[in-house]
Amino acid sequence: MTVAFLVAPEGFEQVELTEPWQAVERAGGSPKLISTKAGEARGFDHLDRADAFHVDAGIDAVGSGDFDALVLPGGLANPDFLRTQPKAVEFIRRFFVEGKPVAAICHALWTLVEADVVRGRQLTSWPSLRTDLENAGATWVDEAVVVCTAGTNTLITSRKPDDLPAFDKGLVAEFARAGKIR
């Protein structure tokens, strides 16, 4: 299974990239880092700059058809930037149209609001997104991980870095259900 991890050129919560990435690899999947431009993407540890990561492809060079699933790391600046990028929003939307699993954590759900894919879905996020998500038609719950199959695809959501063990377990289980990883 080839899994896209979509991030902005900087501002994503580093641990929300690295831990799910390692979970996908341990399960036999092939993660690929996608950003709005080629080169490097810079992670953050909350508000502090952290490590730089090689971007496998810019959003202009790939499409949702190149991947079996999508992971959206959070961080405050990351999804705020991505939701202003029409190609990134369309890339995300296509996973829902094509029925492919999507996993999003923390503030990453802002991009799902912009892609208009949360209506009728049960999910969780960083608590400050609750009103945005409910206004977009979602049912928000305060749980470590929520797996929602009430739509065109499976949507796995989580609240925060402390929930990463549950998030990783949930996304690996759902990606495995799609038949491509262990």
Number of C-alpha atoms within 10 A of each C-alpha: 20 18 24 26 23 29 31 25 23 22 25 31 30 23 20 28 21 13 16 24 22 15 18 24 17 13 16 16 21 17 22 19 22 27 25 21 17 17 15 20 21 19 27 21 15 15 13 9 15 17 12 15 15 14 21 19 19 17 19 14 11 14 16 21 12 10 18 22 26 26 27 27 29 32 30 18 17 25 26 19 19 22 22 12 16 12 15 23 18 15 20 25 18 15 23 23 13 13 15 20 23 25 27 28 28 26 27 33 31 24 25 23 21 21 19 14 22 23 16 14 21 22 26 28 27 20 14 10 19 19 13 14 23 18 13 18 17 20 17 19 15 14 14 19 26 23 20 15 13 11 16 14 16 23 26 26 30 30 27 22 21 12 16 19 14 16 28 22 15 19 28 24 15 20 27 17 12 15 11 14 19 14
